[in-house]
Amino acid sequence: MKITFIDKKLQKLVNNDRKLFREFGQLRAVKIITRLNQLQDAIRLEDVKNLPGNYHELAGNRKGQWACDLDQPYRLIFTSFEKPIPTNKDGQYVWLEIIGV
């Protein structure tokens, strides 16, 4: 799946392991790398739904965003690249049609 960053500083940080480990510590940096690799290896968002990391939709004022667990209480939060986000007739997001975050 295609991963894009809205912030160039964040993109540089996650692409530099040394800086990532210094900023977040070993445990969280490894989790961030693992979750990003899972997302990148997936063809669509549905492919990560049942992987370790508890990928889930957020609700309330975070509707339209997804999250996966890092180390408690931290999560990696991301949004769909598709605009508008694909939905079914009941208004639920269609994870099978999301191919970029």
WOVEN-V27872 format. One record per pair of residues at least 24 apart in sequence whose ideal C-beta (glycine too) atoms are under 10 Angstrom apart, sorted by the first residue. I is the first residue (numbers start at 1). J is the second residue. Records with the same first field share a line. If there is no record, write none. Layout:
# WOVEN-V27872
I = J / J
This chain:
# WOVEN-V27872
1 = 38 / 39 / 40 / 41 / 42 / 43 / 44 / 45 / 47 / 48 / 81 / 98 / 99 / 100 / 101
2 = 39 / 40 / 81 / 99 / 100 / 101
3 = 36 / 37 / 39 / 40 / 42 / 78 / 81 / 100 / 101
4 = 78 / 81 / 100 / 101
5 = 78 / 101
6 = 79
24 = 70 / 71 / 74
25 = 71
27 = 70 / 71 / 74
28 = 70 / 71 / 74 / 76
29 = 70
30 = 70 / 71
31 = 68 / 69 / 70 / 71 / 74 / 75 / 76
32 = 70 / 71 / 74 / 76
34 = 68 / 70 / 76
35 = 67 / 68 / 69 / 70 / 75 / 76 / 78
36 = 68 / 76 / 78 / 101
38 = 68
39 = 66 / 68 / 76 / 78 / 100 / 101
40 = 101
42 = 98 / 99 / 101
43 = 96 / 99
44 = 94 / 95 / 96 / 97 / 98 / 99 / 100
45 = 78 / 80 / 81 / 82 / 86 / 93 / 94 / 95 / 96 / 97 / 98 / 99 / 100 / 101
46 = 94 / 95 / 96 / 97 / 98 / 99
47 = 95 / 96 / 99
48 = 95 / 101
49 = 95 / 96
55 = 95
57 = 92 / 93 / 95
63 = 93
64 = 93
65 = 101
66 = 93 / 95 / 98 / 101
